[in-house]
Amino acid sequence: MLRTLGDSLGGSPDGMEIELSTGEKIKLRSLTMKDLASYEKWLEGRAFSSVQVMRDRLDASTYAEMLGAIAAQIAAGKFAFGGQACADSMRSVPGAVKILSLISGVTESRAREILEADSEAINQAMSLSVNRSMPESEKGQEGNPARG
């Protein structure tokens, strides 16, 4: 069984069901430790990709330097779940799409459609789901999709 961070910290692992404006119901579950790791890897990949897309415009030395800087940031935990980079990313559309995909089990494409159609309700529900996964975040820490 995959444990959620909330399980480990004594929070509620229960999910919630929400109804979309279309009448469709989706269930949002708490984030598991696997989800947290998946989100971190996704965020790290985005950091590497941001440098890789510039490869043709950079000399080899600068490109290697920039990749090295990203690797050093990863090693230092800059993209760790709960950190500032993670919190900032969760307030972005791509970050919210990724989190919704993880906690609802839908594809990222479907998560984007859901967010576009029901953004306010989904952001509030995602915030509750993240808070249930990480009970300490309810004490005013930022980093969930509905805060910003």
C-alpha positions as CSV (number, residue, x, y, z in Angstrom):
1,M,0.0,0.0,0.0
2,L,1.3,3.4,-0.9
3,R,1.3,5.7,2.1
4,T,0.5,9.4,1.9
5,L,2.5,12.0,3.6
6,G,-0.6,12.7,5.6
7,D,-0.6,9.0,6.8
8,S,3.0,9.4,7.9
9,L,2.2,12.6,9.8
10,G,-1.2,11.4,11.2
11,G,-3.4,13.2,8.7
12,S,-6.4,11.9,6.9
13,P,-5.7,9.7,3.8
14,D,-9.3,9.9,2.6
15,G,-10.0,11.5,-0.8
16,M,-12.9,13.6,-1.8
17,E,-15.3,13.6,-4.7
18,I,-16.2,16.8,-6.5
19,E,-18.8,17.5,-9.2
20,L,-17.7,19.4,-12.3
21,S,-19.8,21.9,-14.0
22,T,-20.6,19.2,-16.6
23,G,-22.1,17.0,-13.9
24,E,-19.1,14.6,-14.1
25,K,-17.7,13.5,-10.8
26,I,-14.1,13.0,-10.1
27,K,-12.3,11.8,-7.0
28,L,-9.3,13.6,-5.6
29,R,-7.1,11.6,-3.3
30,S,-4.3,12.6,-1.0
31,L,-0.8,12.7,-2.5
32,T,1.3,9.6,-1.9
33,M,5.0,9.6,-1.3
34,K,5.3,8.3,-4.9
35,D,3.3,11.3,-6.1
36,L,5.7,13.7,-4.3
37,A,8.7,12.0,-5.9
38,S,7.0,12.1,-9.3
39,Y,6.3,15.8,-9.0
40,E,9.9,16.5,-7.9
41,K,11.2,14.5,-10.9
42,W,8.8,16.4,-13.2
43,L,10.0,19.7,-11.8
44,E,13.6,18.8,-12.2
45,G,13.0,17.7,-15.8
46,R,11.4,21.1,-16.5
47,A,14.5,22.8,-15.2
48,F,16.8,20.7,-17.4
49,S,14.5,21.2,-20.4
50,S,14.7,25.0,-19.9
51,V,18.4,24.8,-20.6
52,Q,18.2,22.1,-23.3
53,V,16.0,24.2,-25.5
54,M,18.7,26.9,-25.6
55,R,21.4,24.5,-26.6
56,D,21.7,25.8,-30.2
57,R,22.0,29.4,-29.0
58,L,24.8,28.7,-26.4
59,D,28.4,27.8,-26.8
60,A,29.4,24.4,-25.4
61,S,31.0,25.8,-22.3
62,T,28.0,27.9,-21.3
63,Y,25.6,25.1,-22.0
64,A,27.7,22.7,-19.8
65,E,27.9,25.3,-17.1
66,M,24.1,25.8,-17.1
67,L,23.4,22.1,-17.0
68,G,25.9,21.8,-14.2
69,A,24.1,24.5,-12.3
70,I,20.8,22.7,-12.6
71,A,22.4,19.5,-11.5
72,A,23.8,21.3,-8.4
73,Q,20.4,22.8,-7.6
74,I,18.9,19.3,-7.8
75,A,21.6,17.9,-5.5
76,A,21.0,20.7,-3.1
77,G,17.3,20.0,-2.9
78,K,16.1,23.2,-4.6
79,F,13.2,21.3,-6.3
80,A,12.2,19.2,-3.3
81,F,8.5,19.0,-2.6
82,G,7.5,21.7,0.0
83,G,10.4,24.0,-1.0
84,Q,10.0,27.4,-2.6
85,A,10.6,26.3,-6.2
86,C,8.0,23.6,-5.7
87,A,5.5,26.0,-4.1
88,D,6.0,28.5,-7.0
89,S,5.5,25.8,-9.6
90,M,2.3,24.6,-8.0
91,R,0.8,28.0,-8.5
92,S,1.5,27.8,-12.3
93,V,-0.8,26.3,-14.8
94,P,1.6,23.4,-15.7
95,G,2.1,22.7,-12.0
96,A,-1.6,22.7,-11.2
97,V,-2.2,20.4,-14.2
98,K,0.5,18.0,-13.0
99,I,-0.9,17.9,-9.4
100,L,-4.5,17.4,-10.6
101,S,-3.3,14.6,-12.8
102,L,-1.6,12.9,-9.9
103,I,-4.4,13.2,-7.4
104,S,-7.2,12.4,-9.8
105,G,-5.6,9.7,-11.9
106,V,-6.5,11.5,-15.2
107,T,-4.1,12.3,-18.0
108,E,-2.4,15.7,-18.0
109,S,-4.4,16.5,-21.1
110,R,-7.7,15.8,-19.3
111,A,-6.5,17.6,-16.2
112,R,-5.8,20.7,-18.3
113,E,-9.4,20.5,-19.7
114,I,-10.9,20.1,-16.3
115,L,-8.9,23.1,-14.9
116,E,-9.9,25.2,-17.9
117,A,-13.6,24.4,-17.4
118,D,-13.8,24.5,-13.5
119,S,-10.7,26.3,-12.4
120,E,-12.0,27.9,-9.2
121,A,-13.7,24.8,-7.8
122,I,-10.8,22.5,-8.8
123,N,-8.2,24.8,-7.3
124,Q,-10.1,24.9,-4.0
125,A,-10.5,21.1,-4.0
126,M,-6.8,20.6,-4.9
127,S,-5.8,22.9,-2.0
128,L,-7.9,20.8,0.4
129,S,-6.4,17.6,-1.0
130,V,-2.8,18.9,-0.7
131,N,-3.6,20.1,2.8
132,R,-4.9,16.7,3.7
133,S,-1.8,15.1,2.3
134,M,0.4,17.6,4.2
135,P,-1.4,18.7,7.4
136,E,1.3,21.1,8.4
137,S,0.6,23.2,5.3
138,E,-2.8,24.2,6.8
139,K,-0.8,26.3,9.4
140,G,-0.2,29.0,6.9
141,Q,2.7,27.6,4.8
142,E,2.4,28.4,1.1
143,G,2.8,25.9,-1.7
144,N,-0.6,24.5,-2.6
145,P,-2.3,25.3,-5.8
146,A,-5.0,27.6,-4.5
147,R,-2.7,29.9,-2.6
148,G,-0.7,32.6,-4.1
